[in-house]
Amino acid sequence: MPATLRFPGWGGLIGYVTIAESMADPLIARFMAALMDRETGPTLPDIPGIDLPRYKATLVERFANPAIKDTVERVNTDAPLNILVDPIRDRLRAGEPVELLALALAAWLRRVRGEDEQGQPIDVRHPLAAELRAKAIEGGPDPRPLLAMTQLFGETGGDPRLVEPVGRWLGLLYAKGARETLAEASRTLGFLDHFSASTETETTNGCGSMV
């Protein structure tokens, strides 16, 4: 479920500094739960000895723990892009939808512009940071200049099943901002009240609680 590791970094667009602050936002927390349950979790093979619901609950607990003081910047810097691209590619090959992953990718494409919604600089630490910023400025709400970077996305970046939802979400991010985009996604994708039953059971049984 590596793609989920990047998503709490969404909070950086809004202005959150720590991952715990991001996870304290119900929209971000519910999106993360929905992403794990619907799109990233199903791409994982069965691993003997691994209790997936418990793992998901532990992951939520860790991100939400304010004592850890992990930062949005650290997660965005250390988590490689392929943790998003690989499950997207897997789901497209299987003919499965990628709406939630497309939303997460749209947030990444918005971030590499190098500034948050308040106009404050974002330090994009990537070997192609200058090119990414140039492509993000060129495309604005159109993701195609960025998705055409085959060294990052390969042929997947040109797949209309990805380009369409990423473009829709990226357009909303530019027009309405991250919080309103998440709120719209929660309504249209049905995770307004999403809280994984399996995650709820595990957290209730001692793996922590989601905020």
Number of C-alpha atoms within 10 A of each C-alpha: 20 17 25 24 19 22 28 27 29 26 25 24 25 15 15 19 18 23 27 26 23 26 29 16 16 15 21 23 23 21 29 25 20 23 23 21 20 16 22 24 19 13 16 13 7 10 8 6 6 9 10 16 20 18 15 24 24 19 17 25 19 20 24 26 19 15 9 12 14 18 21 24 19 13 17 22 16 12 17 15 17 14 16 23 19 17 22 26 21 15 17 16 10 10 10 13 16 23 22 23 26 24 24 25 26 24 23 20 23 26 24 25 23 22 17 19 17 9 9 11 12 15 15 19 14 14 8 12 15 15 15 21 20 16 22 23 17 15 13 19 21 22 26 19 16 23 23 16 16 12 9 15 17 14 13 20 21 16 13 11 17 21 18 17 21 28 20 17 28 28 19 19 22 15 12 14 16 24 17 14 21 23 16 16 20 19 12 10 13 12 20 18 13 17 17 19 11 15 25 17 15 19 20 13 11 10 20 19 19 22 16
